[in-house]
Amino acid sequence: MPQSEKLQIISSFEVYKNEQDLANEDRLLLMHAKRSLESAYAPYSHFNVGAAILLENGEIITGNNQENAAYPSGLCAERVAIFYAGAKYPGVKIKSIAVSCKAENQVINDPVSPCGACRQAIAEYETRYAQKIRMIMAGESGRVFIAESIESLLPLMFNRKYLK
Ligand code: THU
């Protein structure tokens, strides 16, 4: 019999019934994400996503998805926002990121959750600044999920420790 043991990874999220129950700082950031999704450029998916990033210096950076006729050339809201934060405020730590979405053909009552590529991009900034990034995820309405770190969404992440 081959010998092995089981590695169990537990991710935990705070679950709020709705955005009104959030702490002020989180609710405000989510409001910025929701406002930003209204300016998304999503003529192909008709699925608008907005992201808002709170920096340690108090600045709030927003971004939304930017699609392209050559589909893979588009970019998700989270990366639009986080790359802009990195470009404009290099060295300023990221406290939290709020993400929300709105679809043209259905009401999304479940929290939107960043795609794999965005999780990896966000993880890079946790490593870069050696500080956990609080993730606030909401749909158009309904529950809000909060994770204390991107690690909850990306266990066993690849990061710079492999590149020394
Ligand atoms: N999208 C985001 O902007 N963020 C996510 O977390 C998931 C997906 C965008 C990409 C594309 O423009 C549209 O949503 C449909 O996939």
Backbone and ligand atoms as CSV (ligand in chain L), in Angstrom:
chain,resi,resn,atom,element,x,y,z
A,1,MET,N,N,0.832,-1.219,0.000
A,1,MET,CA,C,0.000,0.000,0.000
A,1,MET,C,C,0.859,1.259,0.000
A,2,PRO,N,N,0.669,2.178,-0.948
A,2,PRO,CA,C,1.435,3.434,-0.906
A,2,PRO,C,C,1.046,4.242,0.345
A,3,GLN,N,N,2.059,4.879,0.947
A,3,GLN,CA,C,1.819,5.650,2.175
A,3,GLN,C,C,1.489,7.100,1.818
A,4,SER,N,N,0.452,7.609,2.393
A,4,SER,CA,C,0.141,9.029,2.192
A,4,SER,C,C,-0.661,9.542,3.385
A,5,GLU,N,N,-0.734,10.838,3.493
A,5,GLU,CA,C,-1.626,11.404,4.494
A,5,GLU,C,C,-2.470,12.469,3.828
A,6,LYS,N,N,-3.541,12.810,4.459
A,6,LYS,CA,C,-4.452,13.777,3.838
A,6,LYS,C,C,-4.129,15.193,4.315
A,7,LEU,N,N,-4.022,16.118,3.361
A,7,LEU,CA,C,-3.864,17.538,3.691
A,7,LEU,C,C,-5.213,18.201,3.459
A,8,GLN,N,N,-5.793,18.732,4.518
A,8,GLN,CA,C,-7.075,19.377,4.361
A,8,GLN,C,C,-6.884,20.876,4.503
A,9,ILE,N,N,-7.393,21.638,3.555
A,9,ILE,CA,C,-7.237,23.090,3.604
A,9,ILE,C,C,-8.611,23.712,3.834
A,10,ILE,N,N,-8.682,24.516,4.870
A,10,ILE,CA,C,-9.983,25.120,5.185
A,10,ILE,C,C,-9.955,26.605,4.847
A,11,SER,N,N,-10.914,27.040,4.049
A,11,SER,CA,C,-11.061,28.465,3.744
A,11,SER,C,C,-12.256,28.979,4.501
A,12,SER,N,N,-12.093,30.118,5.168
A,12,SER,CA,C,-13.286,30.604,5.852
A,12,SER,C,C,-13.628,32.027,5.408
A,13,PHE,N,N,-14.901,32.282,5.384
A,13,PHE,CA,C,-15.428,33.566,4.921
A,13,PHE,C,C,-16.451,34.068,5.933
A,14,GLU,N,N,-16.455,35.369,6.144
A,14,GLU,CA,C,-17.555,35.942,6.914
A,14,GLU,C,C,-18.701,36.136,5.930
A,15,VAL,N,N,-19.894,35.781,6.360
A,15,VAL,CA,C,-21.055,35.911,5.475
A,15,VAL,C,C,-22.024,36.920,6.079
A,16,TYR,N,N,-22.326,37.956,5.315
A,16,TYR,CA,C,-23.289,38.978,5.741
A,16,TYR,C,C,-24.560,38.818,4.918
A,17,LYS,N,N,-25.684,39.012,5.565
A,17,LYS,CA,C,-26.982,38.819,4.866
A,17,LYS,C,C,-27.136,39.779,3.696
A,18,ASN,N,N,-26.664,40.993,3.907
A,18,ASN,CA,C,-26.720,41.982,2.824
A,18,ASN,C,C,-25.717,43.100,3.119
A,19,GLU,N,N,-25.558,43.988,2.155
A,19,GLU,CA,C,-24.490,44.989,2.305
A,19,GLU,C,C,-24.765,45.989,3.428
A,20,GLN,N,N,-26.021,46.140,3.822
A,20,GLN,CA,C,-26.335,47.072,4.918
A,20,GLN,C,C,-25.703,46.622,6.228
A,21,ASP,N,N,-25.442,45.323,6.348
A,21,ASP,CA,C,-24.866,44.798,7.597
A,21,ASP,C,C,-23.348,44.990,7.700
A,22,LEU,N,N,-22.731,45.458,6.618
A,22,LEU,CA,C,-21.262,45.589,6.618
A,22,LEU,C,C,-20.792,46.740,7.507
A,23,ALA,N,N,-19.555,46.641,7.950
A,23,ALA,CA,C,-18.919,47.774,8.635
A,23,ALA,C,C,-18.815,48.934,7.633
A,24,ASN,N,N,-18.814,50.157,8.145
A,24,ASN,CA,C,-18.838,51.334,7.267
A,24,ASN,C,C,-17.787,51.344,6.170
A,25,GLU,N,N,-16.539,51.036,6.562
A,25,GLU,CA,C,-15.440,51.089,5.595
A,25,GLU,C,C,-15.671,50.094,4.446
A,26,ASP,N,N,-16.143,48.895,4.789
A,26,ASP,CA,C,-16.402,47.863,3.772
A,26,ASP,C,C,-17.581,48.253,2.885
A,27,ARG,N,N,-18.617,48.802,3.529
A,27,ARG,CA,C,-19.811,49.180,2.772
A,27,ARG,C,C,-19.494,50.297,1.787
A,28,LEU,N,N,-18.669,51.231,2.213
A,28,LEU,CA,C,-18.293,52.340,1.352
A,28,LEU,C,C,-17.477,51.836,0.148
A,29,LEU,N,N,-16.567,50.914,0.425
A,29,LEU,CA,C,-15.741,50.388,-0.663
A,29,LEU,C,C,-16.602,49.623,-1.668
A,30,LEU,N,N,-17.536,48.853,-1.158
A,30,LEU,CA,C,-18.444,48.115,-2.043
A,30,LEU,C,C,-19.289,49.078,-2.877
A,31,MET,N,N,-19.669,50.185,-2.276
A,31,MET,CA,C,-20.433,51.193,-3.007
A,31,MET,C,C,-19.610,51.729,-4.196
A,32,HIS,N,N,-18.316,51.931,-3.968
A,32,HIS,CA,C,-17.448,52.390,-5.055
A,32,HIS,C,C,-17.360,51.333,-6.159
A,33,ALA,N,N,-17.283,50.062,-5.761
A,33,ALA,CA,C,-17.211,48.982,-6.760
A,33,ALA,C,C,-18.493,48.962,-7.587
A,34,LYS,N,N,-19.613,49.120,-6.915
A,34,LYS,CA,C,-20.905,49.099,-7.615
A,34,LYS,C,C,-21.064,50.301,-8.548
A,35,ARG,N,N,-20.569,51.419,-8.111
A,35,ARG,CA,C,-20.634,52.603,-8.960
A,35,ARG,C,C,-19.742,52.405,-10.190
A,36,SER,N,N,-18.597,51.787,-9.967
A,36,SER,CA,C,-17.648,51.603,-11.062
A,36,SER,C,C,-18.170,50.633,-12.124
A,37,LEU,N,N,-18.915,49.616,-11.694
A,37,LEU,CA,C,-19.375,48.631,-12.692
A,37,LEU,C,C,-20.311,49.254,-13.720
A,38,GLU,N,N,-20.911,50.381,-13.362
A,38,GLU,CA,C,-21.796,51.062,-14.312
A,38,GLU,C,C,-21.012,51.585,-15.522
A,39,SER,N,N,-19.707,51.768,-15.363
A,39,SER,CA,C,-18.875,52.270,-16.469
A,39,SER,C,C,-18.099,51.165,-17.165
A,40,ALA,N,N,-18.415,49.908,-16.862
A,40,ALA,CA,C,-17.699,48.805,-17.516
A,40,ALA,C,C,-17.929,48.848,-19.023
A,41,TYR,N,N,-16.963,48.289,-19.765
A,41,TYR,CA,C,-17.142,48.146,-21.211
A,41,TYR,C,C,-17.303,46.656,-21.483
A,42,ALA,N,N,-18.550,46.199,-21.515
A,42,ALA,CA,C,-18.813,44.763,-21.629
A,42,ALA,C,C,-19.866,44.480,-22.705
A,43,PRO,N,N,-19.588,44.901,-23.971
A,43,PRO,CA,C,-20.596,44.739,-25.022
A,43,PRO,C,C,-20.765,43.287,-25.468
A,44,TYR,N,N,-19.851,42.414,-25.077
A,44,TYR,CA,C,-19.934,41.014,-25.522
A,44,TYR,C,C,-20.593,40.120,-24.490
A,45,SER,N,N,-20.189,40.255,-23.234
A,45,SER,CA,C,-20.766,39.388,-22.191
A,45,SER,C,C,-22.008,40.013,-21.555
A,46,HIS,N,N,-22.137,41.307,-21.669
A,46,HIS,CA,C,-23.213,42.031,-20.970
A,46,HIS,C,C,-23.183,41.737,-19.474
A,47,PHE,N,N,-21.981,41.490,-18.984
A,47,PHE,CA,C,-21.780,41.187,-17.569
A,47,PHE,C,C,-20.798,42.220,-17.029
A,48,ASN,N,N,-21.337,43.162,-16.279
A,48,ASN,CA,C,-20.504,44.260,-15.759
A,48,ASN,C,C,-19.915,43.893,-14.393
A,49,VAL,N,N,-18.647,44.164,-14.256
A,49,VAL,CA,C,-17.984,43.911,-12.976
A,49,VAL,C,C,-17.278,45.201,-12.547
A,50,GLY,N,N,-17.346,45.498,-11.263
A,50,GLY,CA,C,-16.639,46.660,-10.722
A,50,GLY,C,C,-15.780,46.243,-9.545
A,51,ALA,N,N,-14.624,46.846,-9.441
A,51,ALA,CA,C,-13.732,46.564,-8.311
A,51,ALA,C,C,-13.295,47.890,-7.698
A,52,ALA,N,N,-13.150,47.899,-6.388
A,52,ALA,CA,C,-12.651,49.092,-5.701
A,52,ALA,C,C,-11.601,48.650,-4.694
A,53,ILE,N,N,-10.498,49.368,-4.703
A,53,ILE,CA,C,-9.350,49.009,-3.855
A,53,ILE,C,C,-9.107,50.123,-2.852
A,54,LEU,N,N,-9.034,49.738,-1.590
A,54,LEU,CA,C,-8.677,50.716,-0.553
A,54,LEU,C,C,-7.193,50.571,-0.242
A,55,LEU,N,N,-6.461,51.661,-0.435
A,55,LEU,CA,C,-5.029,51.659,-0.147
A,55,LEU,C,C,-4.773,52.139,1.273
A,56,GLU,N,N,-3.592,51.798,1.761
A,56,GLU,CA,C,-3.219,52.198,3.128
A,56,GLU,C,C,-3.200,53.724,3.302
A,57,ASN,N,N,-2.974,54.460,2.223
A,57,ASN,CA,C,-2.961,55.930,2.326
A,57,ASN,C,C,-4.364,56.534,2.223
A,58,GLY,N,N,-5.389,55.667,2.208
A,58,GLY,CA,C,-6.769,56.155,2.185
A,58,GLY,C,C,-7.353,56.334,0.793
A,59,GLU,N,N,-6.491,56.259,-0.233
A,59,GLU,CA,C,-6.983,56.405,-1.611
A,59,GLU,C,C,-7.857,55.216,-1.989
A,60,ILE,N,N,-8.861,55.471,-2.797
A,60,ILE,CA,C,-9.676,54.381,-3.347
A,60,ILE,C,C,-9.501,54.372,-4.859
A,61,ILE,N,N,-9.085,53.220,-5.369
A,61,ILE,CA,C,-8.869,53.058,-6.808
A,61,ILE,C,C,-9.971,52.144,-7.340
A,62,THR,N,N,-10.601,52.525,-8.426
A,62,THR,CA,C,-11.641,51.652,-8.976
A,62,THR,C,C,-11.271,51.179,-10.378
A,63,GLY,N,N,-11.916,50.100,-10.787
A,63,GLY,CA,C,-11.710,49.572,-12.137
A,63,GLY,C,C,-12.922,48.744,-12.521
A,64,ASN,N,N,-13.086,48.556,-13.820
A,64,ASN,CA,C,-14.190,47.710,-14.285
A,64,ASN,C,C,-13.726,46.915,-15.495
A,65,ASN,N,N,-14.500,45.892,-15.866
A,65,ASN,CA,C,-14.014,45.048,-16.966
A,65,ASN,C,C,-14.045,45.782,-18.300
A,66,GLN,N,N,-13.007,45.521,-19.074
A,66,GLN,CA,C,-12.800,46.155,-20.372
A,66,GLN,C,C,-12.660,45.046,-21.406
A,67,GLU,N,N,-13.726,44.853,-22.175
A,67,GLU,CA,C,-13.722,43.734,-23.128
A,67,GLU,C,C,-13.175,44.154,-24.476
A,68,ASN,N,N,-12.970,43.141,-25.331
A,68,ASN,CA,C,-12.371,43.371,-26.638
A,68,ASN,C,C,-12.977,42.380,-27.634
A,69,ALA,N,N,-13.096,42.804,-28.901
A,69,ALA,CA,C,-13.619,41.912,-29.945
A,69,ALA,C,C,-12.756,40.661,-30.053
A,70,ALA,N,N,-11.467,40.818,-29.813
A,70,ALA,CA,C,-10.584,39.646,-29.676
A,70,ALA,C,C,-10.643,39.291,-28.191
A,71,TYR,N,N,-11.551,38.412,-27.831
A,71,TYR,CA,C,-11.941,38.215,-26.425
A,71,TYR,C,C,-10.802,38.185,-25.401
A,72,PRO,N,N,-9.741,37.396,-25.637
A,72,PRO,CA,C,-8.707,37.317,-24.584
A,72,PRO,C,C,-7.936,38.620,-24.369
A,73,SER,N,N,-8.110,39.583,-25.277
A,73,SER,CA,C,-7.412,40.859,-25.092
A,73,SER,C,C,-8.102,41.752,-24.056
A,74,GLY,N,N,-9.302,41.390,-23.648
A,74,GLY,CA,C,-9.995,42.153,-22.614
A,74,GLY,C,C,-9.384,41.886,-21.247
A,75,LEU,N,N,-9.843,42.639,-20.257
A,75,LEU,CA,C,-9.295,42.450,-18.905
A,75,LEU,C,C,-10.408,42.598,-17.861
A,76,CYS,N,N,-10.290,41.790,-16.813
A,76,CYS,CA,C,-11.258,41.823,-15.709
A,76,CYS,C,C,-11.106,43.105,-14.890
A,77,ALA,N,N,-12.184,43.432,-14.191
A,77,ALA,CA,C,-12.231,44.622,-13.337
A,77,ALA,C,C,-11.124,44.610,-12.278
A,78,GLU,N,N,-10.913,43.464,-11.662
A,78,GLU,CA,C,-9.962,43.379,-10.547
A,78,GLU,C,C,-8.548,43.717,-11.007
A,79,ARG,N,N,-8.181,43.183,-12.201
A,79,ARG,CA,C,-6.817,43.471,-12.669
A,79,ARG,C,C,-6.685,44.887,-13.211
A,80,VAL,N,N,-7.743,45.408,-13.828
A,80,VAL,CA,C,-7.703,46.816,-14.260
A,80,VAL,C,C,-7.392,47.682,-13.034
A,81,ALA,N,N,-8.103,47.399,-11.934
A,81,ALA,CA,C,-7.948,48.227,-10.728
A,81,ALA,C,C,-6.588,48.008,-10.056
A,82,ILE,N,N,-6.197,46.764,-9.902
A,82,ILE,CA,C,-4.982,46.511,-9.109
A,82,ILE,C,C,-3.718,46.922,-9.881
A,83,PHE,N,N,-3.750,46.785,-11.201
A,83,PHE,CA,C,-2.579,47.221,-11.976
A,83,PHE,C,C,-2.489,48.749,-11.977
A,84,TYR,N,N,-3.645,49.391,-11.987
A,84,TYR,CA,C,-3.612,50.851,-11.917
A,84,TYR,C,C,-3.088,51.304,-10.549
A,85,ALA,N,N,-3.538,50.616,-9.500
A,85,ALA,CA,C,-3.048,50.950,-8.144
A,85,ALA,C,C,-1.532,50.772,-8.090
A,86,GLY,N,N,-1.049,49.678,-8.658
A,86,GLY,CA,C,0.397,49.417,-8.664
A,86,GLY,C,C,1.167,50.449,-9.481
A,87,ALA,N,N,0.525,50.918,-10.559
A,87,ALA,CA,C,1.188,51.893,-11.436
A,87,ALA,C,C,1.198,53.285,-10.811
A,88,LYS,N,N,0.080,53.662,-10.212
A,88,LYS,CA,C,-0.047,55.032,-9.688
A,88,LYS,C,C,0.555,55.177,-8.296
A,89,TYR,N,N,0.415,54.126,-7.470
A,89,TYR,CA,C,0.899,54.213,-6.090
A,89,TYR,C,C,1.844,53.060,-5.764
A,90,PRO,N,N,2.961,52.980,-6.455
A,90,PRO,CA,C,3.886,51.882,-6.172
A,90,PRO,C,C,4.368,51.968,-4.735
A,91,GLY,N,N,4.374,50.843,-4.044
A,91,GLY,CA,C,4.856,50.847,-2.665
A,91,GLY,C,C,3.777,51.124,-1.635
A,92,VAL,N,N,2.604,51.531,-2.067
A,92,VAL,CA,C,1.519,51.778,-1.098
A,92,VAL,C,C,0.714,50.488,-0.924
A,93,LYS,N,N,0.631,50.050,0.324
A,93,LYS,CA,C,-0.020,48.768,0.602
A,93,LYS,C,C,-1.512,48.788,0.306
A,94,ILE,N,N,-2.009,47.602,-0.041
A,94,ILE,CA,C,-3.436,47.450,-0.341
A,94,ILE,C,C,-4.136,46.848,0.873
A,95,LYS,N,N,-5.169,47.533,1.372
A,95,LYS,CA,C,-5.896,47.009,2.539
A,95,LYS,C,C,-6.994,46.039,2.117
A,96,SER,N,N,-7.842,46.470,1.199
A,96,SER,CA,C,-8.962,45.608,0.825
A,96,SER,C,C,-9.431,45.879,-0.596
A,97,ILE,N,N,-10.114,44.882,-1.126
A,97,ILE,CA,C,-10.674,44.978,-2.476
A,97,ILE,C,C,-12.134,44.543,-2.414
A,98,ALA,N,N,-13.010,45.381,-2.946
A,98,ALA,CA,C,-14.425,45.007,-3.054
A,98,ALA,C,C,-14.752,44.739,-4.516
A,99,VAL,N,N,-15.548,43.714,-4.755
A,99,VAL,CA,C,-15.927,43.358,-6.126
A,99,VAL,C,C,-17.438,43.134,-6.177
A,100,SER,N,N,-18.038,43.643,-7.247
A,100,SER,CA,C,-19.461,43.385,-7.440
A,100,SER,C,C,-19.752,43.250,-8.929
A,101,CYS,N,N,-20.943,42.791,-9.249
A,101,CYS,CA,C,-21.267,42.565,-10.661
A,101,CYS,C,C,-22.742,42.832,-10.926
A,102,LYS,N,N,-23.049,42.984,-12.192
A,102,LYS,CA,C,-24.443,43.156,-12.613
A,102,LYS,C,C,-24.573,42.632,-14.035
A,103,ALA,N,N,-25.490,41.693,-14.218
A,103,ALA,CA,C,-25.688,41.108,-15.545
A,103,ALA,C,C,-26.919,41.729,-16.187
A,104,GLU,N,N,-26.902,41.718,-17.537
A,104,GLU,CA,C,-28.024,42.339,-18.241
A,104,GLU,C,C,-29.271,41.448,-18.189
A,105,ASN,N,N,-29.036,40.120,-18.197
A,105,ASN,CA,C,-30.179,39.204,-18.382
A,105,ASN,C,C,-30.604,38.436,-17.134
A,106,GLN,N,N,-30.001,38.720,-15.996
A,106,GLN,CA,C,-30.433,38.059,-14.754
A,106,GLN,C,C,-29.977,38.880,-13.552
A,107,VAL,N,N,-30.669,38.680,-12.457
A,107,VAL,CA,C,-30.235,39.342,-11.215
A,107,VAL,C,C,-29.309,38.371,-10.496
A,108,ILE,N,N,-28.090,38.833,-10.213
A,108,ILE,CA,C,-27.113,37.971,-9.528
A,108,ILE,C,C,-27.251,38.208,-8.024
A,109,ASN,N,N,-27.733,37.195,-7.354
A,109,ASN,CA,C,-27.913,37.295,-5.897
A,109,ASN,C,C,-26.766,36.678,-5.116
A,110,ASP,N,N,-25.810,36.125,-5.837
A,110,ASP,CA,C,-24.677,35.492,-5.173
A,110,ASP,C,C,-23.440,36.348,-5.338
A,111,PRO,N,N,-22.561,36.331,-4.351
A,111,PRO,CA,C,-21.342,37.139,-4.475
A,111,PRO,C,C,-20.510,36.701,-5.683
A,112,VAL,N,N,-19.992,37.683,-6.413
A,112,VAL,CA,C,-19.098,37.355,-7.525
A,112,VAL,C,C,-17.728,37.056,-6.929
A,113,SER,N,N,-17.038,36.153,-7.555
A,113,SER,CA,C,-15.766,35.720,-7.005
A,113,SER,C,C,-14.711,35.848,-8.101
A,114,PRO,N,N,-13.587,36.472,-7.806
A,114,PRO,CA,C,-12.596,36.739,-8.858
A,114,PRO,C,C,-12.164,35.478,-9.603
A,115,CYS,N,N,-11.904,35.631,-10.897
A,115,CYS,CA,C,-11.445,34.495,-11.699
A,115,CYS,C,C,-10.037,34.092,-11.251
A,116,GLY,N,N,-9.586,32.968,-11.718
A,116,GLY,CA,C,-8.285,32.441,-11.301
A,116,GLY,C,C,-7.126,33.386,-11.588
A,117,ALA,N,N,-7.157,34.005,-12.781
A,117,ALA,CA,C,-6.054,34.904,-13.139
A,117,ALA,C,C,-6.026,36.121,-12.223
A,118,CYS,N,N,-7.208,36.630,-11.865
A,118,CYS,CA,C,-7.257,37.783,-10.955
A,118,CYS,C,C,-6.798,37.381,-9.556
A,119,ARG,N,N,-7.158,36.180,-9.114
A,119,ARG,CA,C,-6.691,35.725,-7.795
A,119,ARG,C,C,-5.163,35.713,-7.764
A,120,GLN,N,N,-4.575,35.217,-8.844
A,120,GLN,CA,C,-3.121,35.151,-8.904
A,120,GLN,C,C,-2.528,36.563,-8.896
A,121,ALA,N,N,-3.156,37.484,-9.626
A,121,ALA,CA,C,-2.649,38.868,-9.678
A,121,ALA,C,C,-2.756,39.521,-8.302
A,122,ILE,N,N,-3.864,39.285,-7.616
A,122,ILE,CA,C,-4.048,39.868,-6.280
A,122,ILE,C,C,-3.035,39.261,-5.310
A,123,ALA,N,N,-2.816,37.957,-5.437
A,123,ALA,CA,C,-1.860,37.258,-4.561
A,123,ALA,C,C,-0.466,37.884,-4.663
A,124,GLU,N,N,-0.109,38.323,-5.857
A,124,GLU,CA,C,1.204,38.931,-6.058
A,124,GLU,C,C,1.388,40.159,-5.164
A,125,TYR,N,N,0.300,40.928,-5.001
A,125,TYR,CA,C,0.400,42.143,-4.184
A,125,TYR,C,C,0.392,41.845,-2.693
A,126,GLU,N,N,-0.224,40.739,-2.315
A,126,GLU,CA,C,-0.103,40.315,-0.908
A,126,GLU,C,C,1.356,39.983,-0.606
A,127,THR,N,N,1.986,39.276,-1.518
A,127,THR,CA,C,3.395,38.908,-1.333
A,127,THR,C,C,4.277,40.143,-1.401
A,128,ARG,N,N,3.996,40.981,-2.387
A,128,ARG,CA,C,4.816,42.180,-2.589
A,128,ARG,C,C,4.854,43.051,-1.344
A,129,TYR,N,N,3.707,43.248,-0.716
A,129,TYR,CA,C,3.631,44.141,0.435
A,129,TYR,C,C,3.606,43.398,1.770
A,130,ALA,N,N,3.724,42.065,1.708
A,130,ALA,CA,C,3.696,41.241,2.920
A,130,ALA,C,C,2.530,41.626,3.829
A,131,GLN,N,N,1.387,41.797,3.232
A,131,GLN,CA,C,0.186,42.161,4.001
A,131,GLN,C,C,-1.050,41.526,3.365
A,132,LYS,N,N,-1.866,40.933,4.209
A,132,LYS,CA,C,-3.083,40.291,3.711
A,132,LYS,C,C,-4.026,41.321,3.096
A,133,ILE,N,N,-4.701,40.910,2.046
A,133,ILE,CA,C,-5.686,41.780,1.394
A,133,ILE,C,C,-7.085,41.233,1.694
A,134,ARG,N,N,-7.891,42.096,2.290
A,134,ARG,CA,C,-9.261,41.715,2.643
A,134,ARG,C,C,-10.114,41.725,1.380
A,135,MET,N,N,-10.814,40.632,1.132
A,135,MET,CA,C,-11.619,40.507,-0.083
A,135,MET,C,C,-13.103,40.614,0.259
A,136,ILE,N,N,-13.784,41.571,-0.362
A,136,ILE,CA,C,-15.214,41.780,-0.115
A,136,ILE,C,C,-15.946,41.470,-1.425
A,137,MET,N,N,-16.812,40.479,-1.390
A,137,MET,CA,C,-17.431,40.021,-2.635
A,137,MET,C,C,-18.950,40.058,-2.544
A,138,ALA,N,N,-19.554,40.679,-3.543
A,138,ALA,CA,C,-21.013,40.818,-3.536
A,138,ALA,C,C,-21.559,40.662,-4.951
A,139,GLY,N,N,-22.834,40.274,-5.027
A,139,GLY,CA,C,-23.531,40.273,-6.311
A,139,GLY,C,C,-24.276,41.591,-6.443
A,140,GLU,N,N,-25.303,41.562,-7.279
A,140,GLU,CA,C,-26.103,42.791,-7.417
A,140,GLU,C,C,-26.881,43.025,-6.123
A,141,SER,N,N,-27.302,41.913,-5.517
A,141,SER,CA,C,-27.977,41.995,-4.219
A,141,SER,C,C,-27.656,40.715,-3.448
A,142,GLY,N,N,-28.207,40.593,-2.267
A,142,GLY,CA,C,-28.030,39.363,-1.491
A,142,GLY,C,C,-26.793,39.376,-0.609
A,143,ARG,N,N,-26.314,38.179,-0.312
A,143,ARG,CA,C,-25.247,38.022,0.674
A,143,ARG,C,C,-23.920,38.637,0.225
A,144,VAL,N,N,-23.114,38.959,1.210
A,144,VAL,CA,C,-21.766,39.463,0.947
A,144,VAL,C,C,-20.792,38.535,1.668
A,145,PHE,N,N,-19.771,38.110,0.951
A,145,PHE,CA,C,-18.730,37.266,1.544
A,145,PHE,C,C,-17.478,38.113,1.774
A,146,ILE,N,N,-16.851,37.909,2.916
A,146,ILE,CA,C,-15.572,38.588,3.170
A,146,ILE,C,C,-14.525,37.568,3.570
A,147,ALA,N,N,-13.380,37.638,2.910
A,147,ALA,CA,C,-12.244,36.786,3.275
A,147,ALA,C,C,-11.132,37.700,3.770
A,148,GLU,N,N,-10.384,37.265,4.772
A,148,GLU,CA,C,-9.318,38.096,5.337
A,148,GLU,C,C,-8.076,38.144,4.444
A,149,SER,N,N,-8.003,37.204,3.520
A,149,SER,CA,C,-6.810,37.138,2.664
A,149,SER,C,C,-7.178,36.467,1.347
A,150,ILE,N,N,-6.436,36.783,0.301
A,150,ILE,CA,C,-6.652,36.117,-0.997
A,150,ILE,C,C,-6.331,34.626,-0.872
A,151,GLU,N,N,-5.589,34.295,0.165
A,151,GLU,CA,C,-5.235,32.885,0.359
A,151,GLU,C,C,-6.481,32.005,0.523
A,152,SER,N,N,-7.544,32.570,1.065
A,152,SER,CA,C,-8.794,31.798,1.193
A,152,SER,C,C,-9.336,31.398,-0.172
A,153,LEU,N,N,-9.013,32.219,-1.182
A,153,LEU,CA,C,-9.508,31.926,-2.534
A,153,LEU,C,C,-8.462,31.212,-3.383
A,154,LEU,N,N,-7.245,31.176,-2.901
A,154,LEU,CA,C,-6.167,30.598,-3.711
A,154,LEU,C,C,-5.185,29.816,-2.834
A,155,PRO,N,N,-5.657,28.719,-2.275
A,155,PRO,CA,C,-4.744,27.930,-1.448
A,155,PRO,C,C,-3.622,27.330,-2.296
A,156,LEU,N,N,-2.514,27.082,-1.678
A,156,LEU,CA,C,-1.336,26.506,-2.360
A,156,LEU,C,C,-0.889,27.384,-3.526
A,157,MET,N,N,-0.994,28.695,-3.312
A,157,MET,CA,C,-0.662,29.618,-4.402
A,157,MET,C,C,0.812,29.541,-4.811
A,158,PHE,N,N,1.035,29.828,-6.070
A,158,PHE,CA,C,2.402,29.960,-6.567
A,158,PHE,C,C,2.845,31.384,-6.291
A,159,ASN,N,N,4.007,31.532,-5.661
A,159,ASN,CA,C,4.515,32.890,-5.451
A,159,ASN,C,C,6.041,32.903,-5.513
A,160,ARG,N,N,6.598,34.045,-5.166
A,160,ARG,CA,C,8.039,34.268,-5.398
A,160,ARG,C,C,8.935,33.332,-4.592
A,161,LYS,N,N,8.373,32.668,-3.592
A,161,LYS,CA,C,9.235,31.797,-2.779
A,161,LYS,C,C,9.848,30.682,-3.633
A,162,TYR,N,N,9.201,30.358,-4.759
A,162,TYR,CA,C,9.731,29.317,-5.656
A,162,TYR,C,C,10.816,29.846,-6.583
A,163,LEU,N,N,11.015,31.130,-6.587
A,163,LEU,CA,C,11.889,31.740,-7.600
A,163,LEU,C,C,13.196,32.251,-7.046
A,164,LYS,N,N,13.509,31.883,-5.802
A,164,LYS,CA,C,14.743,32.393,-5.198
A,164,LYS,C,C,15.971,31.749,-5.829
L,1,THU,N1,N,-14.994,39.361,-15.163
L,1,THU,C1,C,-14.419,40.251,-14.296
L,1,THU,O1,O,-14.210,41.424,-14.627
L,1,THU,N2,N,-14.089,39.825,-13.067
L,1,THU,C2,C,-14.352,38.586,-12.578
L,1,THU,O2,O,-14.025,38.303,-11.439
L,1,THU,C3,C,-15.035,37.603,-13.423
L,1,THU,C4,C,-15.227,37.983,-14.831
L,1,THU,C5,C,-15.385,39.842,-16.477
L,1,THU,C6,C,-14.562,39.346,-17.629
L,1,THU,C7,C,-15.521,39.500,-18.770
L,1,THU,O3,O,-15.471,40.841,-19.237
L,1,THU,C8,C,-16.895,39.271,-18.147
L,1,THU,O4,O,-16.714,39.444,-16.750
L,1,THU,C9,C,-17.475,37.908,-18.420
L,1,THU,O5,O,-16.581,36.905,-18.101
